[in-house]
Amino acid sequence: MLYPSIDNLLTKIDSKYSLVSVAAKRARFMQENKGTEALSSYRSHKFVGKALEEIYADELVMKKKDLNETYSDEV
C-alpha cells in the first residue's frame, strides 16, 4: 500500500497533475544532490516516495502562479 495515500496527498496539492509534477522535480533534485533530505526519517527508500512523504508532511509545497500577472514582450 502506498504511504501516504493519494487521497491524503490531494488534500495538500489540488490536482494529480500538479502532485506528479512537484514530486518528480523534487525526486530529481534529491537524486542529483545526495543528502538533501528534509525529513529525519522516511518509510520509502525511493526518491519519488520520499518526495511524496515530504509533501504530506508539509515540508514541500507548491507555489501557485498568479494568473493575473501580465507578460510583456519588452526586451
N, CA, C and O atoms as a GROMACS GRO file, in nm:
protein
  300
    1MET      N    1   0.084  -0.119   0.000
    1MET     CA    2   0.000   0.000   0.000
    1MET      C    3   0.087   0.124   0.000
    1MET      O    4   0.191   0.127   0.067
    2LEU      N    5   0.047   0.222  -0.073
    2LEU     CA    6   0.123   0.347  -0.084
    2LEU      C    7   0.105   0.433   0.039
    2LEU      O    8  -0.008   0.454   0.085
    3TYR      N    9   0.213   0.481   0.093
    3TYR     CA   10   0.208   0.579   0.201
    3TYR      C   11   0.280   0.703   0.153
    3TYR      O   12   0.393   0.692   0.104
    4PRO      N   13   0.223   0.815   0.166
    4PRO     CA   14   0.086   0.845   0.204
    4PRO      C   15  -0.010   0.818   0.088
    4PRO      O   16   0.031   0.812  -0.028
    5SER      N   17  -0.136   0.801   0.120
    5SER     CA   18  -0.234   0.764   0.016
    5SER      C   19  -0.261   0.883  -0.076
    5SER      O   20  -0.240   0.998  -0.039
    6ILE      N   21  -0.307   0.853  -0.195
    6ILE     CA   22  -0.338   0.958  -0.293
    6ILE      C   23  -0.445   1.052  -0.240
    6ILE      O   24  -0.440   1.172  -0.267
    7ASP      N   25  -0.541   1.000  -0.166
    7ASP     CA   26  -0.646   1.085  -0.109
    7ASP      C   27  -0.588   1.186  -0.010
    7ASP      O   28  -0.627   1.303  -0.010
    8ASN      N   29  -0.495   1.141   0.073
    8ASN     CA   30  -0.430   1.233   0.168
    8ASN      C   31  -0.343   1.335   0.096
    8ASN      O   32  -0.338   1.452   0.137
    9LEU      N   33  -0.275   1.294  -0.008
    9LEU     CA   34  -0.189   1.386  -0.083
    9LEU      C   35  -0.270   1.493  -0.156
    9LEU      O   36  -0.226   1.607  -0.168
   10LEU      N   37  -0.388   1.456  -0.204
   10LEU     CA   38  -0.471   1.552  -0.277
   10LEU      C   39  -0.534   1.657  -0.185
   10LEU      O   40  -0.592   1.754  -0.233
   11THR      N   41  -0.522   1.640  -0.054
   11THR     CA   42  -0.562   1.746   0.038
   11THR      C   43  -0.452   1.852   0.048
   11THR      O   44  -0.478   1.964   0.092
   12LYS      N   45  -0.331   1.816   0.008
   12LYS     CA   46  -0.217   1.907   0.014
   12LYS      C   47  -0.198   1.982  -0.118
   12LYS      O   48  -0.169   2.102  -0.118
   13ILE      N   49  -0.213   1.911  -0.229
   13ILE     CA   50  -0.199   1.969  -0.363
   13ILE      C   51  -0.325   1.934  -0.440
   13ILE      O   52  -0.369   1.819  -0.439
   14ASP      N   53  -0.383   2.033  -0.506
   14ASP     CA   54  -0.519   2.020  -0.557
   14ASP      C   55  -0.541   1.932  -0.680
   14ASP      O   56  -0.655   1.898  -0.709
   15SER      N   57  -0.439   1.894  -0.753
   15SER     CA   58  -0.462   1.810  -0.870
   15SER      C   59  -0.353   1.703  -0.881
   15SER      O   60  -0.241   1.721  -0.834
   16LYS      N   61  -0.389   1.592  -0.944
   16LYS     CA   62  -0.294   1.482  -0.962
   16LYS      C   63  -0.178   1.525  -1.050
   16LYS      O   64  -0.063   1.487  -1.026
   17TYR      N   65  -0.207   1.605  -1.152
   17TYR     CA   66  -0.101   1.652  -1.242
   17TYR      C   67   0.002   1.735  -1.164
   17TYR      O   68   0.122   1.713  -1.178
   18SER      N   69  -0.045   1.828  -1.084
   18SER     CA   70   0.046   1.911  -1.005
   18SER      C   71   0.124   1.827  -0.904
   18SER      O   72   0.243   1.850  -0.882
   19LEU      N   73   0.057   1.731  -0.844
   19LEU     CA   74   0.121   1.643  -0.748
   19LEU      C   75   0.236   1.566  -0.812
   19LEU      O   76   0.346   1.559  -0.756
   20VAL      N   77   0.212   1.509  -0.929
   20VAL     CA   78   0.315   1.434  -1.000
   20VAL      C   79   0.430   1.525  -1.041
   20VAL      O   80   0.547   1.488  -1.029
   21SER      N   81   0.398   1.644  -1.087
   21SER     CA   82   0.500   1.739  -1.131
   21SER      C   83   0.592   1.780  -1.016
   21SER      O   84   0.714   1.778  -1.030
   22VAL      N   85   0.533   1.816  -0.903
   22VAL     CA   86   0.612   1.860  -0.787
   22VAL      C   87   0.697   1.744  -0.734
   22VAL      O   88   0.815   1.762  -0.705
   23ALA      N   89   0.638   1.626  -0.721
   23ALA     CA   90   0.711   1.511  -0.669
   23ALA      C   91   0.826   1.471  -0.761
   23ALA      O   92   0.934   1.437  -0.714
   24ALA      N   93   0.803   1.476  -0.892
   24ALA     CA   94   0.908   1.438  -0.987
   24ALA      C   95   1.025   1.537  -0.982
   24ALA      O   96   1.141   1.496  -0.986
   25LYS      N   97   0.995   1.666  -0.974
   25LYS     CA   98   1.102   1.766  -0.967
   25LYS      C   99   1.185   1.748  -0.840
   25LYS      O  100   1.308   1.756  -0.844
   26ARG      N  101   1.117   1.725  -0.728
   26ARG     CA  102   1.188   1.706  -0.602
   26ARG      C  103   1.270   1.577  -0.604
   26ARG      O  104   1.382   1.574  -0.554
   27ALA      N  105   1.214   1.470  -0.662
   27ALA     CA  106   1.286   1.343  -0.669
   27ALA      C  107   1.412   1.357  -0.754
   27ALA      O  108   1.518   1.304  -0.717
   28ARG      N  109   1.403   1.428  -0.866
   28ARG     CA  110   1.522   1.450  -0.949
   28ARG      C  111   1.627   1.530  -0.873
   28ARG      O  112   1.746   1.500  -0.881
   29PHE      N  113   1.582   1.631  -0.798
   29PHE     CA  114   1.675   1.713  -0.721
   29PHE      C  115   1.745   1.629  -0.614
   29PHE      O  116   1.866   1.641  -0.596
   30MET      N  117   1.670   1.544  -0.544
   30MET     CA  118   1.730   1.460  -0.441
   30MET      C  119   1.827   1.360  -0.500
   30MET      O  120   1.929   1.328  -0.439
   31GLN      N  121   1.796   1.308  -0.619
   31GLN     CA  122   1.884   1.211  -0.684
   31GLN      C  123   2.016   1.277  -0.725
   31GLN      O  124   2.122   1.216  -0.711
   32GLU      N  125   2.009   1.399  -0.775
   32GLU     CA  126   2.129   1.470  -0.820
   32GLU      C  127   2.211   1.523  -0.703
   32GLU      O  128   2.334   1.533  -0.714
   33ASN      N  129   2.146   1.557  -0.593
   33ASN     CA  130   2.212   1.617  -0.477
   33ASN      C  131   2.189   1.529  -0.355
   33ASN      O  132   2.100   1.555  -0.274
   34LYS      N  133   2.268   1.427  -0.343
   34LYS     CA  134   2.252   1.331  -0.232
   34LYS      C  135   2.263   1.405  -0.098
   34LYS      O  136   2.343   1.497  -0.084
   35GLY      N  137   2.182   1.363  -0.001
   35GLY     CA  138   2.189   1.422   0.132
   35GLY      C  139   2.106   1.546   0.149
   35GLY      O  140   2.124   1.619   0.247
   36THR      N  141   2.014   1.574   0.057
   36THR     CA  142   1.930   1.693   0.068
   36THR      C  143   1.790   1.655   0.116
   36THR      O  144   1.691   1.704   0.062
   37GLU      N  145   1.784   1.571   0.215
   37GLU     CA  146   1.656   1.522   0.265
   37GLU      C  147   1.600   1.618   0.370
   37GLU      O  148   1.674   1.667   0.455
   38ALA      N  149   1.470   1.643   0.364
   38ALA     CA  150   1.406   1.740   0.453
   38ALA      C  151   1.352   1.676   0.581
   38ALA      O  152   1.337   1.745   0.682
   39LEU      N  153   1.323   1.547   0.577
   39LEU     CA  154   1.269   1.479   0.694
   39LEU      C  155   1.378   1.398   0.763
   39LEU      O  156   1.478   1.361   0.701
   40SER      N  157   1.359   1.371   0.892
   40SER     CA  158   1.461   1.295   0.965
   40SER      C  159   1.459   1.147   0.930
   40SER      O  160   1.562   1.080   0.933
   41SER      N  161   1.340   1.095   0.896
   41SER     CA  162   1.331   0.955   0.854
   41SER      C  163   1.219   0.939   0.752
   41SER      O  164   1.121   1.014   0.752
   42TYR      N  165   1.235   0.839   0.667
   42TYR     CA  166   1.140   0.812   0.560
   42TYR      C  167   1.099   0.665   0.566
   42TYR      O  168   1.177   0.580   0.609
   43ARG      N  169   0.977   0.636   0.521
   43ARG     CA  170   0.935   0.497   0.505
   43ARG      C  171   0.986   0.442   0.373
   43ARG      O  172   1.024   0.325   0.363
   44SER      N  173   0.987   0.526   0.271
   44SER     CA  174   1.027   0.484   0.137
   44SER      C  175   1.178   0.492   0.120
   44SER      O  176   1.245   0.575   0.181
   45HIS      N  177   1.230   0.404   0.036
   45HIS     CA  178   1.372   0.407   0.003
   45HIS      C  179   1.395   0.474  -0.132
   45HIS      O  180   1.509   0.503  -0.169
   46LYS      N  181   1.287   0.498  -0.207
   46LYS     CA  182   1.299   0.558  -0.340
   46LYS      C  183   1.273   0.708  -0.332
   46LYS      O  184   1.203   0.755  -0.243
   47PHE      N  185   1.331   0.781  -0.426
   47PHE     CA  186   1.324   0.926  -0.424
   47PHE      C  187   1.181   0.979  -0.442
   47PHE      O  188   1.143   1.076  -0.375
   48VAL      N  189   1.103   0.918  -0.529
   48VAL     CA  190   0.966   0.965  -0.551
   48VAL      C  191   0.883   0.944  -0.424
   48VAL      O  192   0.805   1.032  -0.386
   49GLY      N  193   0.900   0.831  -0.360
   49GLY     CA  194   0.830   0.806  -0.235
   49GLY      C  195   0.868   0.905  -0.127
   49GLY      O  196   0.784   0.952  -0.051
   50LYS      N  197   0.996   0.938  -0.120
   50LYS     CA  198   1.043   1.037  -0.023
   50LYS      C  199   0.983   1.174  -0.052
   50LYS      O  200   0.944   1.245   0.040
   51ALA      N  201   0.976   1.211  -0.179
   51ALA     CA  202   0.917   1.339  -0.217
   51ALA      C  203   0.769   1.344  -0.178
   51ALA      O  204   0.722   1.447  -0.128
   52LEU      N  205   0.698   1.235  -0.199
   52LEU     CA  206   0.556   1.231  -0.160
   52LEU      C  207   0.540   1.241  -0.008
   52LEU      O  208   0.447   1.306   0.039
   53GLU      N  209   0.629   1.180   0.066
   53GLU     CA  210   0.625   1.192   0.212
   53GLU      C  211   0.651   1.335   0.256
   53GLU      O  212   0.589   1.382   0.351
   54GLU      N  213   0.742   1.405   0.188
   54GLU     CA  214   0.769   1.546   0.219
   54GLU      C  215   0.647   1.633   0.191
   54GLU      O  216   0.618   1.725   0.267
   55ILE      N  217   0.577   1.605   0.082
   55ILE     CA  218   0.455   1.679   0.051
   55ILE      C  219   0.352   1.658   0.161
   55ILE      O  220   0.290   1.753   0.208
   56TYR      N  221   0.333   1.534   0.203
   56TYR     CA  222   0.235   1.502   0.306
   56TYR      C  223   0.271   1.567   0.439
   56TYR      O  224   0.182   1.605   0.515
   57ALA      N  225   0.399   1.580   0.468
   57ALA     CA  226   0.446   1.640   0.594
   57ALA      C  227   0.452   1.793   0.585
   57ALA      O  228   0.499   1.857   0.680
   58ASP      N  229   0.407   1.851   0.476
   58ASP     CA  230   0.411   1.996   0.453
   58ASP      C  231   0.552   2.054   0.450
   58ASP      O  232   0.570   2.173   0.475
   59GLU      N  233   0.650   1.971   0.421
   59GLU     CA  234   0.787   2.019   0.403
   59GLU      C  235   0.810   2.064   0.260
   59GLU      O  236   0.904   2.139   0.232
   60LEU      N  237   0.727   2.019   0.170
   60LEU     CA  238   0.737   2.053   0.029
   60LEU      C  239   0.600   2.103  -0.016
   60LEU      O  240   0.502   2.030  -0.010
   61VAL      N  241   0.596   2.227  -0.060
   61VAL     CA  242   0.469   2.286  -0.103
   61VAL      C  243   0.483   2.341  -0.244
   61VAL      O  244   0.593   2.370  -0.291
   62MET      N  245   0.370   2.355  -0.310
   62MET     CA  246   0.370   2.408  -0.446
   62MET      C  247   0.327   2.554  -0.441
   62MET      O  248   0.225   2.588  -0.382
   63LYS      N  249   0.406   2.640  -0.504
   63LYS     CA  250   0.370   2.780  -0.514
   63LYS      C  251   0.278   2.798  -0.634
   63LYS      O  252   0.305   2.747  -0.743
   64LYS      N  253   0.170   2.869  -0.612
   64LYS     CA  254   0.076   2.893  -0.722
   64LYS      C  255   0.114   3.022  -0.792
   64LYS      O  256   0.147   3.122  -0.727
   65LYS      N  257   0.108   3.019  -0.924
   65LYS     CA  258   0.135   3.138  -1.004
   65LYS      C  259   0.013   3.227  -1.006
   65LYS      O  260  -0.100   3.179  -1.011
   66ASP      N  261   0.034   3.355  -1.003
   66ASP     CA  262  -0.076   3.450  -1.013
   66ASP      C  263  -0.120   3.457  -1.159
   66ASP      O  264  -0.044   3.498  -1.246
   67LEU      N  265  -0.243   3.416  -1.184
   67LEU     CA  266  -0.293   3.415  -1.322
   67LEU      C  267  -0.319   3.555  -1.376
   67LEU      O  268  -0.337   3.572  -1.496
   68ASN      N  269  -0.323   3.654  -1.288
   68ASN     CA  270  -0.347   3.791  -1.331
   68ASN      C  271  -0.218   3.862  -1.372
   68ASN      O  272  -0.222   3.978  -1.415
   69GLU      N  273  -0.105   3.794  -1.357
   69GLU     CA  274   0.022   3.851  -1.397
   69GLU      C  275   0.021   3.880  -1.547
   69GLU      O  276  -0.026   3.798  -1.625
   70THR      N  277   0.073   3.995  -1.585
   70THR     CA  278   0.079   4.027  -1.727
   70THR      C  279   0.221   4.003  -1.777
   70THR      O  280   0.318   4.032  -1.707
   71TYR      N  281   0.230   3.950  -1.895
   71TYR     CA  282   0.359   3.924  -1.956
   71TYR      C  283   0.378   4.021  -2.070
   71TYR      O  284   0.285   4.049  -2.145
   72SER      N  285   0.498   4.073  -2.082
   72SER     CA  286   0.525   4.167  -2.190
   72SER      C  287   0.635   4.115  -2.280
   72SER      O  288   0.714   4.029  -2.240
   73ASP      N  289   0.640   4.165  -2.398
   73ASP     CA  290   0.743   4.125  -2.494
   73ASP      C  291   0.860   4.222  -2.495
   73ASP      O  292   0.941   4.221  -2.588
   74GLU      N  293   0.868   4.304  -2.392
   74GLU     CA  294   0.977   4.402  -2.387
   74GLU      C  295   1.109   4.332  -2.364
   74GLU      O  296   1.116   4.230  -2.295
   75VAL      N  297   1.214   4.387  -2.423
   75VAL     CA  298   1.347   4.330  -2.408
   75VAL      C  299   1.427   4.412  -2.313
   75VAL      O  300   1.543   4.381  -2.286
   0.00000   0.00000   0.00000
